[in-house]
């Protein structure tokens, strides 16, 4: 665990020195702000509806941010030739993966928490439960965690950052749109596909302030699966 924290510290320092990390964060907050303004500051709508729409937009932005954050973690190291140094260091592959994951997730969490002022603005002219806000942000962070793990897996299997971005975007799109495929399939396949979808059925309860244990378990399981897959990919490449 100590080595993983050292890797995380190194990555966080890298994000702090990189313009890319700041640019991604600024762009994410700008898009979320515009989305909030378009849905919450125009017309007369129920506060709960405005908050739900904000979380809907923020969840989409968070998925994109997660993939962008994950691209350079392994594919970028491979392009620069620095992944070899990590592979020859006295550190296990799982510690590399966990350390990089923790660093990127910390950045995603920071960006997400900075946006909390937006739903708080609803308190000025409306009624919003703090529990609703807390559950909504919990869902966004769980979704971001899963999307980050997916991106790290594609970064691990890719030789370049461009390939990692393409594969990450495609895999994420497939997992998000499984609920659409479920609509044109028969039982019990449609139920399985709908349950596997990354966003629609799993994220909607969070948006409405409903915390379901099964959805929390789902996102944790997806995160674990793809981080494990990324670790196994690194291990396989190490012994080639």
N, C-alpha and C positions, 0 to 999 in steps of 0.2 A: 504493500500500500504506500509505503514511503516513496518508492520509485515512481509510482503513478502520480503522486502529488508533486514530485519534482518535475515530471513531464508536463503536468498541468500548469505549474508555475511558469515554465519556459514558454508554453504556448500562450498563456495570458499576457506575458510580457511582449510576445511577438505581435499579438493583436493590438496592444497598446501603442506599439511603434509603427504599425502598419496603417496607411491611409485607407486601405480596403475595408478593414474592420469598422472604422469610424464612418466610412461612406455607406456601408451596408446598414449600419444602425440609423444613420440620419435619413436615408431613403425609406427605411421601414417606418420610422416615426412620421415622416412626411405623408406617406401613403395612408397610414392609419388615421392621421389627423384630417386629411381630405375626406376619407371615408366617413369619419365621425361627423364632420361638418355637413356632408351631403345628406346623411341620414338623420342626424339629431338636431340640427339647427335650422332646418327648413320644414315648414308645415307644422301641424299639430298631431303628435303621435303619443301613444302611451309610453311612459318611461321604460317599462319592461321591454317593449318592442324595440325601442331605440338601443337599449343595452344589448339585446339579443343580436341585432344587426351589427353592432360594433364588434361583438365577439366573433361573429361570422366572418367579417372582413379581416379582423386581426388574426384569426386562425389561419386564413389563407396566406397572409403576409408572413406569419411565423414559419410556415412550412417552407416557403421560398428562402427565407433567411437561413433556416437550418441547413438546407442543401448547399447554399452558397458558402456557409461557414465550414461545411464538411469537406468541400472540394480540395482545398490545399493541404488538409491534414496529413494525408498519405500520398496522394497522387502528386502533390506539390513537392513533397520531400523526395519522392522518386525522381521527379524531373530535375531537381537541384543536385541529386546525388547524395543527399544527406541521410536518406533512409538507410543506406548501407552502414553509416556510422551508428545508427540506433540498433541495427540488427547485430552489430558486432560488440555492442556495449553489454555489460553485465546486467541486463534487464530483460524480463520476460515479455513476450508479445502481448499478453493480456494486460500488462502494466502500461505498455505503450498505448494500446487502444483505450483503456480506461482513463489514462491521464489526458489524452487528447479530447476524449469525449467530455470529461469534466470541465476542461477549459472552454470548449465551444458552448457547452450547456450553460456555463456561468455567463458568457456573453449574451446568449439568447435570453436568459433570465433577466439580466440587466436591462436589455432593450425593452423587454416586456413590461418590467416594473416601472420604467420611465413613463410608459404610456398610461399609467393608472390615473393620471390627472384627468383624462378624458371622461371616463365614466363618472368620476367624482363631480364633474361639471353638471351632471344631470340632477344632482342634489339641489342645485340653485332653483330650478323650476319644476322639479318632479320628485317623485318618491321612488327610491331604489333601495333594496335591501343590501346591506353590506355582505350578507351571506351569498346573495346572488353574484355580487362582484367577485368574491373570493372563489366561489365554485367555478365561475367563468374563467378566471385566470388560471385556476388549477388545470382545467381542461386544455387551455392553450399551452401551458408548460408541458403537460403530458404528451400532447400532439407534437410539440417541438422536439421533445426527447426522442419520440419514435422516428420522426422525419430525419433527425440528426443521425440516428443509428443507421437508417437506410442509406443516407448519403455517405457515411463512413464506410459502409460495405462496398458501395460502388467506387469509392475512392481507393479502397484496398485492391480491387480487382482491375483497376484501370492503370494504363501506362502514362496517361497524360491528364491534365486537369480538364481539358476540353471533353475528352471521352468520359471522365468522371461526371461532369456536368450533364452531359447528354443522357448517360445511363441513369444517373440519379433522378433527373427530371422525368424520364420515361417510367421508371419503376414507381416513383411517387404518384405519377398520374394514373398508372394502372391500379394501384392500391386505393386511390381516392375514388375512382370511377367504377369500382366493382359493384356498387349498389345499382348502377345503371344496367350493368350486365345481368344482375339478379332479376331485374324487371322483365327480362325476355327469356328467362329460364324457368323450368318447372321445379316444384318441390321434390326432394329436399335440397336440391342444389342451390336454389335461389336463397334459401335461408342461410346456407353456409357462406355464399358469396357476400350477401348483405352483412353478415356478422364479421366478415374479414375486412370490409371497407374501412379505410383509415379515418374518414371524416364524417360522412352523412349521419348514419345511425348512431355512431359512437360519440360524436361531438355535440349533437343537438341537445341532449339533456344538460350538458355543462352550460350551454348558452342560455338555457332557461332557468338555471340555478338549481338543477337537480343532480345530486351526486350519487352515481350508481357504482357500486363496488366492481361489478363485472366490467365496466368500461375502464376503470382504473387498472384492473388486472390485465385487460387487453393491451393497453398502451405499454405497461411494464413488460409484458410478454414479448411484444413486437420489438421493443428496445433491446431486451436481453437477446432475442434470437439474432438480430442483425449485428449486434456487437460481437456475439459469439462467432457468427459467420465471418466477420472482418478479422477476428483473431485467428481463426483457422486458415484464412487466406494468407495472412502474414506468415504463419508457421509453414505453410506449404511452399511459399516463395523463398523462405529462409533456407530450406533444404534442397532447393533446385540446383 
